[in-house]
Amino acid sequence: MDPPALSALATLADSQQSEAINDPGLWRIIAAIAAIDAIWLYLSGHRISVAPAAGGGFVALIAIGLIYSRIRPDHHLACFAATSTRLAAFNIVAIVLSYLAASAHFPLVDNDLAAADRAIGFDWLAFFNWTKLENPTMGWTLDLVYETIVIQVFVMLIVLNATGRLERAREFSRLFATTLLLIIPLSMLLPAEGAWAHYGVAQLTSAYYLPDFYAIRAGLMRTIDLGHVTGIVQFPSFHAALGLILILSVRGTFLWIPYLALNVVMIVSALTAGGHYLTDVIIGLATVPAAILILRALAAEPLPQLQAA
């Protein structure tokens, strides 16, 4: 291959690596959601509050990225910081959007979700009682596994960036974002208070999302405090979806077997530790292949042709 063609290949490779690190496409999505949030906040009279700790953490990620990309170059640390910054930014705008979506106050669909569970032969309350009351060690274990999600993402990003799987890290970020962008509109149109509340067992759980869910729906929460927000989406289950995304994202790495085992348990734990109906979990899992198809369709563009001089 002649030198101009080799140079073109090198330029293309550098461009692809830069895009994998910086992912301008995802930043455009983040900017678009931020704009939707801003318009919705203005029209609805809601506002957001940013706690110093939350803002400081985000600024710290940006600073780490700048240090290890410009001042003391370290490719792996720079990639980790860039990916983490994108995910943090996306989480901020997506959480605000999920709260605003809940404020639309569409009718609850819990009766329908519970009926769907019964139709497929699943007794949620019996399963809850069996794990939480009859076998408390199992219930405690499921609670613990359910809480590993943030640690799992953190460890996975370290491994993917440390082993040079930059494209896989970008794949995770985009699948994470696309799946959540499918789930949030569904949660607005088909809101659910969750099985904990529906079956009257919230007092036996942390009930962590219920105060915010009820307050934003009732119009009592006018300020969305980013320092104290939580996941209020019950249908579909993003926790279940993220478990599947993690399994797919670590394929081909030493994390695959432990993540497969851990996330199968975590998906099950969404029923009791997250208060999800089985229907929530099934539809949540189904959003992942739907997101993959969307991403593949968007990526189905002709590759640039290299012209030999």
C-alpha positions in Angstrom: 0.0 0.0 0.0 1.4 3.4 -1.0 2.3 6.1 1.6 -0.8 8.3 1.0 -3.1 5.3 1.6 -1.2 4.4 4.7 -1.5 7.9 6.0 -5.2 8.0 5.3 -5.6 4.7 7.2 -3.7 6.1 10.1 -5.8 9.3 10.1 -9.0 7.3 10.0 -7.8 5.1 12.9 -6.9 8.2 15.0 -10.3 9.7 14.2 -12.1 6.5 15.2 -10.1 6.3 18.5 -10.8 10.0 19.2 -14.5 9.5 18.6 -14.5 6.4 20.9 -12.9 8.4 23.6 -14.9 11.6 23.3 -18.1 10.3 21.7 -19.5 13.6 20.4 -22.7 11.8 19.4 -23.6 11.1 23.0 -22.7 14.6 24.0 -25.2 15.8 21.4 -27.8 13.6 22.9 -27.0 14.9 26.4 -27.3 18.5 25.1 -30.7 17.7 23.5 -32.0 16.2 26.7 -30.7 19.2 28.7 -32.6 21.5 26.4 -35.8 19.5 26.8 -35.3 19.6 30.6 -34.8 23.3 30.5 -37.9 24.0 28.5 -40.0 21.6 30.6 -38.7 23.1 33.8 -39.5 26.6 32.6 -43.0 25.7 31.4 -43.9 23.6 34.5 -42.5 26.0 37.1 -40.2 23.3 38.5 -36.5 24.1 39.2 -33.4 22.1 40.0 -31.1 22.4 42.9 -27.4 21.3 42.7 -25.7 20.2 45.9 -22.1 21.3 46.2 -21.0 17.7 46.6 -22.7 16.6 43.4 -21.4 19.5 41.4 -17.9 19.1 42.9 -17.9 15.4 41.9 -18.7 16.3 38.3 -16.1 19.0 38.2 -13.5 16.6 39.6 -14.2 14.1 36.8 -13.6 16.9 34.2 -10.4 18.0 36.0 -9.1 14.4 36.0 -9.8 14.1 32.3 -7.9 17.4 31.6 -5.0 16.4 33.8 -4.4 13.0 32.2 -5.1 14.1 28.7 -3.2 17.4 28.6 -0.9 17.9 31.6 0.3 14.4 32.6 -0.9 12.3 29.6 -2.1 8.9 30.6 -4.2 7.3 27.9 -6.1 4.8 30.1 -6.9 7.3 32.9 -8.0 9.9 30.4 -10.3 7.4 28.7 -11.8 6.4 32.0 -12.4 10.0 33.0 -14.0 10.8 29.7 -16.4 7.9 29.8 -17.3 8.5 33.4 -17.9 12.2 32.7 -20.3 11.4 29.9 -22.2 8.9 32.0 -22.4 11.4 34.9 -23.7 14.1 32.6 -26.2 11.8 31.0 -27.4 10.6 34.4 -28.0 14.2 35.5 -30.2 15.2 32.6 -31.9 11.8 32.4 -32.9 11.8 36.1 -34.3 15.3 35.8 -36.3 14.1 32.8 -37.6 11.1 34.7 -38.9 13.4 37.5 -40.5 15.7 35.0 -42.1 12.7 33.2 -43.6 11.5 36.5 -45.0 15.0 37.1 -47.2 14.5 34.1 -49.4 12.5 36.5 -50.8 9.9 34.0 -53.0 7.2 35.7 -51.2 4.5 37.5 -51.1 1.1 35.8 -50.3 -1.0 38.9 -53.6 -3.0 38.7 -52.8 -3.9 35.1 -49.2 -4.9 35.9 -50.3 -7.1 38.8 -52.9 -8.7 36.6 -50.2 -9.4 34.0 -48.1 -11.1 36.6 -51.0 -13.3 37.6 -51.8 -14.1 34.0 -48.3 -15.6 33.6 -48.6 -17.5 36.9 -46.4 -15.3 39.1 -47.5 -14.5 42.6 -45.4 -11.5 43.6 -46.6 -11.3 47.2 -45.9 -15.0 47.8 -42.4 -14.6 46.4 -41.8 -11.5 48.5 -43.0 -13.2 51.7 -40.9 -16.3 50.9 -37.7 -14.3 50.4 -38.1 -11.5 52.9 -40.0 -13.1 55.8 -39.6 -16.9 55.5 -36.0 -16.8 54.3 -34.6 -13.5 55.5 -31.0 -14.4 54.7 -32.0 -14.8 51.1 -33.9 -11.5 51.2 -30.9 -9.7 52.7 -28.6 -11.2 50.0 -30.9 -10.1 47.2 -30.9 -6.6 48.8 -27.2 -6.5 48.9 -26.8 -7.7 45.3 -29.3 -5.2 44.1 -27.1 -2.4 45.5 -24.0 -3.5 43.6 -25.0 -1.8 40.4 -22.9 1.4 40.7 -19.8 -0.6 41.8 -20.3 -2.9 38.9 -20.4 -0.1 36.4 -17.3 1.5 38.0 -15.3 -1.7 37.9 -16.3 -2.5 34.4 -15.3 1.0 33.1 -11.9 0.6 34.8 -11.4 -2.8 33.1 -12.6 -1.8 29.7 -10.4 1.3 29.6 -7.4 -0.3 31.2 -7.5 -3.1 28.6 -7.9 -0.7 25.6 -11.5 -1.7 24.9 -12.5 1.9 24.2 -15.1 1.0 21.6 -16.7 -1.4 24.1 -16.8 1.4 26.7 -18.5 3.7 24.1 -20.9 0.8 23.3 -21.9 0.5 26.9 -22.5 4.3 27.2 -24.7 4.4 24.1 -26.6 1.3 25.1 -27.1 2.7 28.6 -28.4 6.0 27.2 -30.6 4.5 24.5 -32.2 2.0 26.8 -33.0 4.7 29.4 -34.4 7.0 26.7 -36.8 4.2 25.8 -37.8 3.6 29.4 -38.5 7.1 30.5 -41.3 7.9 28.0 -42.9 4.5 28.9 -42.6 5.4 32.6 -44.4 8.7 31.9 -47.3 7.1 29.9 -47.6 4.0 32.1 -46.5 5.1 35.6 -46.5 2.7 38.4 -46.0 3.1 42.1 -44.6 -0.4 42.3 -45.3 -3.7 43.9 -44.2 -2.5 47.4 -47.0 0.0 47.5 -49.5 -2.0 45.6 -49.3 -5.0 47.9 -49.0 -2.8 51.1 -45.5 -4.1 52.1 -43.6 -0.8 51.8 -43.1 -0.6 55.5 -41.0 -3.8 55.3 -38.6 -2.3 52.8 -36.5 0.8 52.3 -39.3 2.4 50.2 -36.5 4.6 48.9 -38.3 6.0 45.8 -41.8 6.3 47.0 -41.6 9.7 48.8 -40.2 11.5 45.7 -42.6 9.6 43.4 -45.6 10.6 45.3 -44.4 14.2 45.8 -43.6 14.9 42.2 -46.9 13.4 41.0 -48.9 15.4 43.5 -47.2 18.6 42.6 -45.7 19.0 46.0 -42.1 18.8 44.8 -41.3 22.0 42.9 -37.6 21.7 43.3 -35.7 18.7 42.0 -32.6 18.4 44.3 -29.9 16.7 42.4 -28.1 15.9 45.7 -31.0 13.7 46.9 -32.7 12.3 43.7 -33.2 8.6 43.2 -34.5 6.2 40.6 -38.3 6.6 40.6 -39.0 4.7 37.5 -40.8 1.4 38.2 -42.1 0.4 34.8 -40.1 -0.7 33.0 -37.3 -1.8 35.3 -34.1 -0.1 34.3 -32.2 -2.0 37.0 -33.1 -5.3 35.1 -32.1 -3.7 31.8 -28.8 -2.5 33.2 -28.0 -5.9 34.5 -28.4 -7.3 31.0 -26.3 -4.4 29.5 -23.5 -5.2 32.0 -23.5 -8.9 31.0 -23.3 -7.9 27.3 -20.6 -5.2 27.9 -18.1 -7.5 29.6 -18.2 -10.3 27.1 -14.7 -11.5 26.2 -13.2 -10.2 29.4 -12.4 -12.0 32.7 -15.4 -10.3 34.2 -17.9 -12.1 32.1 -18.5 -15.2 34.2 -18.7 -13.3 37.6 -20.9 -10.6 36.0 -23.2 -13.2 34.4 -23.8 -14.9 37.7 -24.1 -11.6 39.7 -26.4 -9.9 37.3 -28.7 -12.9 36.9 -29.2 -12.7 40.7 -29.5 -8.9 40.5 -32.2 -9.1 37.9 -34.1 -11.5 40.2 -33.5 -9.1 43.1 -35.3 -6.3 41.3 -38.6 -8.1 42.3 -38.0 -7.7 46.0 -35.2 -5.2 46.5 -36.5 -2.9 43.9 -40.3 -3.4 44.3 -40.7 -4.3 40.6 -43.4 -6.6 39.2 -42.2 -9.5 37.1 -43.8 -7.6 34.2 -41.5 -4.6 34.9 -38.5 -6.9 34.7 -39.5 -8.6 31.5 -40.3 -5.4 29.7 -37.2 -3.8 31.1 -35.1 -6.6 29.7 -36.9 -6.3 26.4 -35.8 -2.7 26.0 -32.2 -3.7 25.7 -32.5 -5.6 22.4 -34.8 -2.9 21.2 -32.1 -0.3 22.0 -29.5 -2.5 20.2 -31.6 -2.6 17.1 -32.0 1.2 17.2 -28.2 1.7 17.6 -27.5 -0.7 14.7 -30.0 1.1 12.5 -28.4 4.5 13.3 -24.9 3.1 12.6 -25.9 1.6 9.3 -24.1 4.3 7.3 -21.6 3.8 4.5 -18.0 3.9 5.8 -15.8 6.6 4.3 -13.9 5.3 1.2 -10.1 5.6 1.1 -9.0 7.0 -2.2 -5.5 5.9 -3.3 -3.5 8.7 -4.7 
